[in-house]
């Protein structure tokens, strides 16, 4: 049994973890998460839910991860090198193979989290280009660092095509979750673009967040959202890891808006398109 640590806000950790598990072909695994949306992707028997109040969060995470790591053959971390709050240093005492799924982060902002007990990884999977200091740190603390490309499931347009209400109009979609103010920014941008370009698209907002919609637009909490991508004439989204790479095939139709994060570097991803 393999244990995946996918704690964190939003949907990104879960989508990325699921894609990694599918590509690796793992059959026996459990995912530790605090996100109730996990049931959209994983079967209940594959999930370990941790719900804790803020004052107890770190200690409860540590107790839970130690318990399940001890009963697992390997531990995979989809978070940051020592966890979001530096909570994963306790894994140094488990003695099980540790693997880290590494994505771009703002290393100077995160580095203070790794000053205490430092984990050493059997394998680090490099999912995208890292800051040089971040990669150097991982190479020092990993037996092997391997480039690894996440592969996402193919869209199933047959599932969603009947839901298009106005086939004669271009379909514009807004895809974003978890942060209602950011979803609203994307909706406002799409509305402004339609006015400036004198267009009348069918606007579909795919999100779990309630937002103010222009007249005629629809809000749909639908998963997986990528089923809609081939059908859309335009796609508005952020620059989080999964949305950025899932939209790679649709770059000419995508309007990407990077959002500020303390650790995730969405602005770098957008810059990388013209680097």
C-alpha positions in Angstrom: 0.0 0.0 0.0 1.3 3.4 -1.0 0.5 6.5 0.9 0.0 9.8 -0.9 0.1 13.1 1.1 -2.1 15.6 -0.8 -3.0 18.1 1.9 -3.7 21.7 0.8 -6.4 24.0 -0.3 -8.0 24.0 -3.8 -8.3 21.0 -6.1 -4.8 21.0 -7.6 -3.1 18.5 -5.2 -5.8 15.9 -5.8 -6.0 16.2 -9.6 -2.2 16.0 -9.9 -1.9 13.1 -7.5 -4.7 11.2 -9.4 -2.9 11.8 -12.7 0.4 10.6 -11.3 -1.2 7.5 -9.8 -2.8 6.7 -13.1 0.4 7.1 -15.1 2.3 5.0 -12.7 -0.3 2.3 -12.7 -0.6 2.0 -8.9 -3.5 -0.1 -7.8 -3.1 -0.2 -4.0 -2.9 3.3 -2.5 -4.5 5.7 -0.1 -4.6 9.5 -0.3 -4.4 11.7 2.8 -6.4 14.9 2.3 -8.6 17.4 4.0 -10.6 18.3 0.8 -14.1 16.9 0.6 -14.0 17.2 -3.2 -11.6 14.2 -3.2 -14.6 11.9 -3.6 -15.1 13.3 -7.1 -11.8 11.7 -8.2 -11.1 8.8 -5.8 -13.1 6.0 -4.4 -13.9 6.4 -0.6 -11.8 3.3 0.3 -8.8 5.1 -1.2 -9.2 8.2 1.0 -8.0 9.2 4.4 -9.8 12.4 5.5 -8.2 14.6 8.1 -10.5 17.4 9.5 -8.9 19.5 12.2 -9.2 22.9 13.8 -6.5 25.4 13.1 -4.8 25.2 16.6 -4.5 21.5 16.4 -3.8 21.2 12.7 0.0 20.5 12.7 0.0 18.0 15.5 -3.0 16.1 14.1 -1.4 16.0 10.6 1.8 14.7 12.1 0.0 12.0 14.2 -2.1 10.9 11.2 0.7 10.8 8.7 3.0 8.9 11.0 0.3 6.3 11.7 -0.5 5.6 8.0 3.1 5.9 6.8 4.1 3.2 9.2 1.5 0.9 7.6 2.5 1.8 4.1 5.3 0.5 1.8 6.1 3.9 0.4 5.2 7.6 0.9 4.6 10.1 -1.9 4.4 13.8 -1.1 2.5 16.1 -3.3 2.8 19.3 -1.3 6.1 21.2 -0.6 9.4 19.6 0.5 8.5 19.5 4.2 4.8 20.1 3.8 2.8 23.3 3.7 3.7 24.3 7.3 6.9 22.3 7.7 4.8 19.5 9.3 6.4 16.6 7.4 9.8 16.6 9.1 8.3 13.8 11.3 8.6 11.4 8.4 12.3 11.2 8.9 11.6 8.8 11.7 9.4 6.4 9.7 12.1 4.6 7.7 10.0 4.1 4.6 11.0 5.1 1.1 10.0 8.8 0.5 9.2 10.3 -2.9 8.5 13.9 -3.7 6.5 15.4 -6.6 8.2 18.7 -7.2 6.6 21.6 -8.9 7.6 25.3 -9.2 7.5 27.2 -6.0 8.8 30.5 -4.6 11.8 29.0 -2.9 12.9 32.0 -0.8 9.4 32.2 0.7 9.4 28.5 1.5 13.0 27.8 2.6 12.5 28.8 6.3 10.3 25.7 6.6 13.2 23.4 6.1 15.6 24.5 8.8 14.7 21.9 11.3 14.5 18.1 10.6 15.3 17.7 6.9 13.8 14.9 4.9 15.8 12.9 2.4 14.0 11.5 -0.6 14.6 8.3 -2.5 13.2 9.8 -5.6 12.2 13.3 -6.6 9.9 13.6 -9.7 10.6 17.0 -11.4 7.2 17.9 -12.8 8.3 21.3 -14.2 11.2 23.7 -14.2 12.2 24.7 -10.7 14.1 27.7 -9.4 17.8 26.8 -9.4 18.2 27.1 -5.6 15.1 24.8 -5.1 16.4 22.2 -7.6 19.9 22.3 -6.0 18.4 21.7 -2.6 16.4 18.7 -3.9 19.5 17.2 -5.6 21.3 17.4 -2.3 18.5 15.8 -0.4 17.4 13.2 -3.0 19.1 10.0 -4.2 17.6 10.6 -7.6 15.9 13.5 -9.4 13.9 12.4 -12.4 12.1 14.6 -15.0 8.5 13.5 -15.1 5.6 14.7 -17.3 2.1 14.4 -15.9 -0.4 12.9 -18.3 -4.0 13.8 -18.0 -7.0 11.7 -19.1 -8.4 12.5 -22.6 -11.5 14.7 -22.8 -14.9 13.0 -23.2 -16.8 15.5 -25.3 -19.7 13.1 -25.7 -20.5 13.5 -22.0 -21.0 17.3 -22.2 -21.8 18.2 -25.8 -25.6 17.7 -25.3 -25.4 20.5 -22.6 -24.4 23.2 -25.1 -27.5 25.3 -25.4 -26.7 27.5 -28.4 -24.6 25.5 -31.0 -24.8 28.4 -33.4 -22.8 30.7 -31.0 -19.2 30.3 -29.9 -18.8 28.6 -26.6 -16.6 30.5 -24.1 -15.8 28.8 -20.8 -14.4 30.1 -17.5 -12.7 27.3 -15.5 -11.5 27.9 -12.0 -12.3 26.7 -8.5 -12.0 27.3 -4.8 -11.4 31.1 -4.9 -14.6 33.0 -5.6 -13.0 36.4 -6.1 -10.7 34.9 -8.7 -13.5 33.2 -10.5 -15.3 36.5 -10.6 -12.2 38.2 -12.1 -12.2 35.7 -14.9 -15.9 36.1 -15.5 -15.5 39.9 -15.6 -12.7 39.6 -18.1 -14.7 37.4 -20.4 -17.6 39.7 -20.2 -15.4 42.7 -21.0 -13.8 41.0 -23.9 -17.2 40.1 -25.4 -18.3 43.7 -25.2 -15.1 45.1 -26.7 -15.1 42.5 -29.5 -18.8 42.9 -30.1 -19.4 39.2 -29.6 -22.3 37.3 -28.2 -20.8 33.9 -27.0 -22.5 31.3 -24.9 -20.7 31.8 -21.6 -20.3 28.8 -19.3 -18.6 29.2 -15.9 -17.4 25.9 -14.6 -16.7 26.3 -10.9 -17.7 25.3 -7.4 -18.0 28.9 -6.4 -21.1 31.2 -6.6 -20.4 34.3 -8.7 -22.3 37.2 -10.3 -23.0 36.2 -13.9 -23.7 38.3 -17.0 -27.2 38.0 -18.4 -27.5 34.6 -20.2 -24.4 33.1 -18.7 -24.5 29.7 -16.8 -22.7 28.4 -13.8 -22.0 24.7 -13.8 -20.2 22.8 -11.1 -18.9 20.0 -13.4 -16.0 17.6 -13.2 -13.9 16.9 -15.1 -13.9 20.3 -16.7 -11.5 19.3 -19.4 -14.3 17.4 -21.2 -15.4 20.9 -22.4 -12.0 22.1 -23.7 -12.1 20.8 -27.3 -15.6 22.3 -27.7 -14.7 25.8 -26.5 -13.8 28.6 -28.8 -12.2 30.4 -25.9 -11.1 29.3 -22.4 -10.4 31.6 -19.4 -8.5 30.2 -16.5 -5.7 30.8 -14.0 -2.1 29.5 -14.1 -2.3 26.8 -11.5 -0.3 23.7 -12.3 -3.1 21.5 -13.6 -5.0 24.1 -15.6 -1.8 25.4 -17.2 -0.7 22.0 -18.4 -4.1 20.7 -19.3 -4.6 23.7 -21.5 -1.3 23.2 -23.3 -3.0 21.7 -26.3 -5.5 24.7 -26.4 -3.0 27.5 -26.0 -4.3 29.5 -29.0 -7.8 29.5 -27.5 -6.8 30.2 -23.9 -6.7 33.4 -21.9 -4.6 32.8 -18.8 -4.7 35.1 -15.8 -2.0 34.4 -13.1 -3.1 34.8 -9.5 -0.9 35.7 -6.6 0.1 32.9 -4.2 2.5 32.9 -1.3 4.3 29.8 -2.7 3.0 28.7 -6.1 4.5 30.8 -8.8 1.7 31.3 -11.4 3.4 34.4 -12.9 6.4 32.3 -13.8 4.3 29.8 -15.7 2.7 32.6 -17.8 6.2 34.1 -18.5 7.5 30.7 -19.5 5.2 30.8 -22.6 7.3 33.6 -24.1 10.7 32.7 -22.6 
